[in-house]
C-alpha cells in the first residue's frame, strides 16, 4: 500500500507512523526502527521506546536482543506510566519547588491501586457529606473507593482538574432519570480533590496524580527534553490525552518520532484513538505495511464488515484489505447457555480429534462466568482461563500469616476466630482436617480470649504427640515474640522458622505479602500495622503473579479485552453467548463514565442513545481486533434463553451474521 500525505520532516527531523491491522507486524516495525537508529549511530541511551504493557516490554526486549546480539543496552523500553514515574523521581526537587503542598523527600512514593483505594477510604471517611451523598446508590464502601480511584486515574491521564471530574459527570448525566445519582456524580469531584490533596501532602501519588504532575511540571522543563533524541511508540492508539500532549511537544524537541497505530484499536479506559489518529495523519508521514492484512485477509475483511455492521459510524479512514474469500462463519445454538456450552465443547473436541493443537483454539466470553469456566475446565483438560488474579487474602497461607501476626502482637487487641486458628494450625503444622479441628477446638478459649497449651488437648493420641510438641513450640514462639522493625520482617521470620518445607508458590506469596507491607509502610508511615492488615483482609490487594503462565500453549478462555491486551491469536475462535448484553456493557458505571472523562466527550448529555453509540464503537473495535487475531474460522455460540429462562433479545449475533452474508453459514 502507499503512503498518506503528512509532515514527514522538519529540517533534519523525521516524524513517521505505520498503520495496520492487529497482528500485522506493527511491533516488529517499531523494533526495526530501533535497530535502524542503532545502525545509523544513535546512542541507545537516547532512544525512548514506549510500549503499552510490561508484558509487551518483555517481548520487545527479547526481539531487540535477538537483533543486536553482542550489543549491551541500556535499553530504554518502558510503559508511559513507567516513564512518568521515572521522570518524577529524576526531577522531584524541581516538582517540589513548584508544588508547595509536597513534603521534602528524596523521591515520590508511587501508589498502586490498592494503596490508592486505602487512601481514598481514609479521606472520604473525613468528609461530612460523603456518607449522605453516596448512601443510596447501590455501592458498598469498597466499591465507592474503587470507582473514585478509577475516575481519578482517568481524569489525571486526561489532564483534567478534580473540579472538572464532578462538573463533567453531572453535566453528562441525564438528570431526569435519577437526580440522586446526578448529585453523587457531582460530588465525585470533591472525592478526587480530597484524594489528590492527601496524596500531595504525603508525597504519595496515585496514577492519575502522577500523570497530572508530569504534564504540569515535567513537560515544561528544558532539561527533560535533553535526555533523548528519538521516540518510538508502539500501539499509539491506546495513548491517553497527556501522552498525546507529550508527543505534540516532542515535535519541537526531538530529532525523530516513530509511531505504530493499530487500525480499529484503542479499547482501554483512557484511550483516545480518534484524536491520536488525527495527530498522526496531520503530523507524520503515514505508511501501511504490505503485511497489514495479516496472513488471513478474509478474516480481516470479515472483521471490518462486522465492525461497520455493529457501528456504521465507525471511522471511514479504515482502508479495505485485499479482496478475497470471506471465511466460513458457523453458528452453534442451544436452548440455554449450558446447552450451548455442550454444543461448543462437542465442536472443540472435533477440532482436537482432527489434530488441531489446543493452543490454536480460543473461547471468548463476554465476562468471566465461574460456572462456564469451571465446566470447560472439567470437560477439556487443555483449557486455561485468563481470569483476574485473586486477592492475596484468598490464599490460606496469607490468612494464616495475618492471624499469626495478630496473635504475636496482643497489643493490637485482635483475637483469632476458630476458623482462623484452625487454618493457622493446619497450614503451619501441616495437619489433616480432623487433627487440625481437634487441636483448634481444644486450644482456643474464646471466652477468656486466650490460647491454651498442649495439655488442654483431650485426645492427644488422636492429634499425635509429635504434632502436639510442634504446636507447643509454635505457641511459645508466638507468646515470646517481641515486635521487630517492621511487619515485613515478622512475615519473613515466621515463614522461615515455621514453614521450612514451603513450596515455590508459598515463597512467592510470602514475597508478595512482604512487598505489600513495605509499600504500605513507605506510603503511610504514620498508619499502624493493623491498618495494613485490615486493607489486606478487605481484598484490595491483588496477587499479581511474577510467573504468569504462557497462555500461548493452552486453549485459552478469556474476555475479549484480556485476550487482546495479551496479544494472543489463534486459528479458531468461539464467541460464546453472543446474545448476552455483557458483550457491550454501558459506559456508565456507578460513579463515572470513562468516555466523559476524556477529551473525546463533546459536552453533551450522555443519554441512552449516546451511550449506545459509544458502546457500539467500542464493541466494533473489539470485534475487529478479535477477527484480526483469528486465522481459519469463527463460531458464534448463542442460546435461545438466558440464565433466568427469559428469551434472549440481543442483536449482536444478528448483526454479525448480516455482516457475514454471502459466506457459508450454518
JOLIN-V109879 format. One record per residue. SS is DSSP state (alpha for helix, beta for strand, coil for the rest). Layout:
{{SS} {SS}}
This chain:
{{coil} {coil} {beta} {beta} {coil} {coil} {coil} {coil} {beta} {beta} {coil} {coil} {beta} {beta} {beta} {beta} {beta} {beta} {beta} {beta} {coil} {coil} {coil} {coil} {coil} {alpha} {alpha} {alpha} {alpha} {alpha} {alpha} {alpha} {alpha} {alpha} {alpha} {alpha} {alpha} {alpha} {alpha} {coil} {coil} {coil} {coil} {alpha} {alpha} {alpha} {beta} {beta} {beta} {beta} {beta} {coil} {coil} {alpha} {alpha} {alpha} {alpha} {alpha} {alpha} {alpha} {alpha} {alpha} {alpha} {alpha} {alpha} {alpha} {alpha} {coil} {coil} {coil} {coil} {coil} {coil} {coil} {coil} {coil} {beta} {beta} {beta} {alpha} {alpha} {alpha} {alpha} {alpha} {alpha} {alpha} {alpha} {alpha} {alpha} {alpha} {coil} {alpha} {alpha} {alpha} {alpha} {alpha} {alpha} {alpha} {coil} {coil} {coil} {coil} {coil} {coil} {coil} {coil} {coil} {coil} {beta} {beta} {coil} {coil} {alpha} {alpha} {alpha} {alpha} {alpha} {alpha} {alpha} {alpha} {alpha} {alpha} {alpha} {alpha} {alpha} {coil} {coil} {coil} {coil} {alpha} {alpha} {alpha} {alpha} {coil} {coil} {coil} {coil} {coil} {coil} {coil} {alpha} {alpha} {alpha} {alpha} {alpha} {alpha} {alpha} {alpha} {alpha} {alpha} {alpha} {alpha} {alpha} {alpha} {alpha} {alpha} {alpha} {coil} {coil} {coil} {coil} {alpha} {alpha} {alpha} {alpha} {alpha} {alpha} {alpha} {alpha} {alpha} {alpha} {alpha} {coil} {coil} {alpha} {alpha} {alpha} {coil} {alpha} {alpha} {alpha} {alpha} {alpha} {alpha} {alpha} {alpha} {alpha} {alpha} {alpha} {alpha} {alpha} {alpha} {alpha} {alpha} {alpha} {alpha} {alpha} {alpha} {alpha} {alpha} {alpha} {alpha} {coil} {beta} {beta} {coil} {alpha} {alpha} {alpha} {alpha} {alpha} {alpha} {alpha} {alpha} {alpha} {alpha} {alpha} {alpha} {coil} {coil} {coil} {alpha} {alpha} {alpha} {alpha} {coil} {coil} {coil} {coil} {beta} {beta} {beta} {beta} {coil} {coil} {alpha} {alpha} {alpha} {coil} {coil} {alpha} {alpha} {alpha} {alpha} {alpha} {alpha} {alpha} {alpha} {alpha} {alpha} {alpha} {alpha} {alpha} {coil} {coil} {beta} {beta} {beta} {beta} {beta} {beta} {beta} {coil} {coil} {coil} {coil} {coil} {coil} {coil} {coil} {coil} {coil} {alpha} {alpha} {alpha} {alpha} {alpha} {alpha} {alpha} {alpha} {alpha} {alpha} {alpha} {coil} {beta} {beta} {beta} {beta} {coil} {coil} {coil} {coil} {coil} {coil} {coil} {coil} {alpha} {alpha} {alpha} {alpha} {alpha} {alpha} {alpha} {alpha} {alpha} {alpha} {alpha} {alpha} {alpha} {alpha} {coil} {coil} {coil} {coil} {coil} {coil} {coil} {coil} {coil} {coil} {coil} {coil} {coil} {coil} {coil} {coil} {coil} {coil} {beta} {beta} {beta} {beta} {beta} {beta} {coil} {coil} {alpha} {alpha} {alpha} {alpha} {alpha} {alpha} {alpha} {alpha} {alpha} {alpha} {alpha} {alpha} {alpha} {alpha} {alpha} {alpha} {alpha} {coil} {coil} {coil} {coil} {alpha} {alpha} {alpha} {beta} {beta} {beta} {beta} {beta} {coil} {coil} {coil} {coil} {alpha} {alpha} {alpha} {alpha} {alpha} {alpha} {alpha} {alpha} {alpha} {alpha} {coil} {coil} {coil} {beta} {beta} {beta} {coil} {coil} {coil} {coil} {coil} {beta} {alpha} {alpha} {alpha} {coil} {alpha} {alpha} {alpha} {alpha} {alpha} {alpha} {alpha} {alpha} {alpha} {alpha} {alpha} {alpha} {alpha} {coil} {alpha} {alpha} {alpha} {coil} {coil} {coil} {coil} {coil} {alpha} {alpha} {alpha} {alpha} {alpha} {alpha} {alpha} {alpha} {alpha} {alpha} {alpha} {alpha} {coil} {coil} {coil} {alpha} {alpha} {alpha} {alpha} {alpha} {alpha} {alpha} {alpha} {alpha} {alpha} {alpha} {beta} {beta} {coil} {coil} {coil} {coil} {beta} {beta} {coil} {coil} {alpha} {alpha} {alpha} {coil} {coil} {coil} {alpha} {alpha} {alpha} {alpha} {coil} {alpha} {alpha} {alpha} {alpha} {alpha} {alpha} {alpha} {alpha} {alpha} {alpha} {alpha} {alpha} {alpha} {alpha} {alpha} {alpha} {coil} {coil} {coil} {coil} {coil} {coil} {alpha} {alpha} {alpha} {alpha} {alpha} {alpha} {alpha} {alpha} {alpha} {alpha} {alpha} {alpha} {coil} {coil} {coil} {coil} {coil} {alpha} {alpha} {alpha} {alpha} {alpha} {alpha} {alpha} {alpha} {alpha} {alpha} {alpha} {alpha} {alpha} {alpha} {alpha} {alpha} {alpha} {alpha} {alpha} {alpha} {coil} {coil} {coil} {coil} {coil} {alpha} {alpha} {alpha} {alpha} {alpha} {alpha} {alpha} {alpha} {alpha} {coil} {coil} {coil} {coil} {beta} {coil} {coil} {coil} {coil} {coil} {coil} {coil} {coil} {alpha} {alpha} {alpha} {coil} {beta} {beta} {beta} {beta} {beta} {alpha} {alpha} {alpha} {alpha} {alpha} {alpha} {coil} {coil} {coil} {coil} {coil} {coil} {beta} {beta} {beta} {beta} {coil} {coil} {coil} {coil} {coil} {alpha} {alpha} {alpha} {alpha} {coil} {coil} {coil} {beta} {coil} {coil} {coil} {coil} {beta} {coil} {coil} {coil} {coil} {coil} {coil} {coil} {coil} {coil} {coil} {coil} {coil} {coil} {coil} {alpha} {alpha} {alpha} {alpha} {alpha} {alpha} {alpha} {alpha} {alpha} {alpha} {alpha} {alpha} {alpha} {alpha} {alpha} {alpha} {alpha} {alpha} {alpha} {alpha} {alpha} {coil} {coil} {coil} {coil} {beta} {beta} {beta} {beta} {beta} {beta} {beta} {coil} {beta} {coil} {coil} {coil} {coil} {coil} {beta} {coil} {coil} {coil} {coil} {alpha} {alpha} {alpha} {alpha} {alpha} {alpha} {alpha} {alpha} {coil} {coil} {coil} {coil} {coil} {coil} {coil}}
